[in-house]
Amino acid sequence: MLIALAVAVFGMLAMLVVDHGPWSHPNVQTAEVANYKTTGAAARAAGANVTPTAPKTDLEPTAPGPKPAQPANPATP
């Protein structure tokens, strides 16, 4: 039992050192330091074709098929 306890304590300490060590912090670059300021600029530099999505209309047609069932206890506002 003492060996199992020692292995468990060693494992917890090892996880704490690995997860919270000085090497595990993310290196965030500012926009001035980064190679590309926007995702679109990085995509175009990689050769991707960036096109905007079509805008969604306010009124959409009703979906075919049966309507979804109402909840048993609707939430009252």
C-alpha positions as CSV (number, residue, x, y, z in Angstrom):
1,M,0.0,0.0,0.0
2,L,2.9,2.4,0.7
3,I,4.3,1.7,-2.7
4,A,1.0,2.5,-4.4
5,L,0.7,5.7,-2.4
6,A,4.3,6.7,-3.3
7,V,3.6,6.1,-7.0
8,A,0.4,8.2,-6.8
9,V,2.1,11.1,-5.1
10,F,5.0,11.0,-7.5
11,G,2.6,10.9,-10.4
12,M,0.6,13.9,-9.1
13,L,3.8,15.9,-8.6
14,A,5.1,15.0,-12.0
15,M,1.8,16.2,-13.6
16,L,2.0,19.5,-11.7
17,V,5.5,20.1,-12.9
18,V,4.7,19.3,-16.5
19,D,1.4,21.2,-16.7
20,H,2.5,24.3,-14.8
21,G,6.2,24.7,-15.5
22,P,7.6,27.8,-17.1
23,W,7.8,26.1,-20.5
24,S,4.1,25.4,-20.8
25,H,2.9,29.1,-21.2
26,P,1.6,30.0,-24.6
27,N,3.7,32.4,-26.7
28,V,1.2,35.0,-27.9
29,Q,2.4,37.3,-30.6
30,T,1.0,40.8,-31.1
31,A,-0.3,41.9,-34.5
32,E,2.9,43.9,-35.1
33,V,5.1,40.8,-34.6
34,A,3.0,38.2,-36.3
35,N,3.5,37.5,-40.0
36,Y,-0.1,38.2,-40.9
37,K,-2.6,40.4,-39.1
38,T,-5.8,38.6,-40.1
39,T,-6.8,35.1,-40.8
40,G,-7.8,36.1,-44.4
41,A,-4.3,37.4,-45.1
42,A,-2.7,34.2,-43.8
43,A,-5.1,32.1,-46.0
44,R,-4.3,34.2,-49.1
45,A,-0.6,33.8,-48.4
46,A,-1.1,30.0,-48.3
47,G,-2.8,30.1,-51.6
48,A,-6.4,29.7,-50.5
49,N,-9.3,31.5,-52.2
50,V,-11.2,33.5,-49.5
51,T,-14.8,34.3,-50.5
52,P,-17.5,35.7,-48.2
53,T,-20.5,33.6,-47.4
54,A,-23.9,34.5,-48.9
55,P,-26.0,36.5,-46.5
56,K,-28.9,34.7,-44.9
57,T,-32.4,36.0,-45.6
58,D,-34.6,37.2,-42.8
59,L,-37.6,35.1,-44.0
60,E,-36.8,31.5,-44.7
61,P,-39.2,29.0,-46.1
62,T,-40.7,26.4,-43.8
63,A,-38.8,23.2,-43.7
64,P,-40.5,20.2,-45.2
65,G,-41.7,17.4,-42.9
66,P,-43.4,17.3,-39.6
67,K,-42.8,20.0,-37.0
68,P,-40.7,19.2,-33.9
69,A,-42.6,18.2,-30.8
70,Q,-43.2,20.7,-28.1
71,P,-41.4,20.2,-24.9
72,A,-43.3,18.6,-22.0
73,N,-42.8,21.6,-19.7
74,P,-42.1,24.7,-21.6
75,A,-40.1,27.3,-19.8
76,T,-42.1,30.4,-18.9
77,P,-40.3,33.7,-19.3
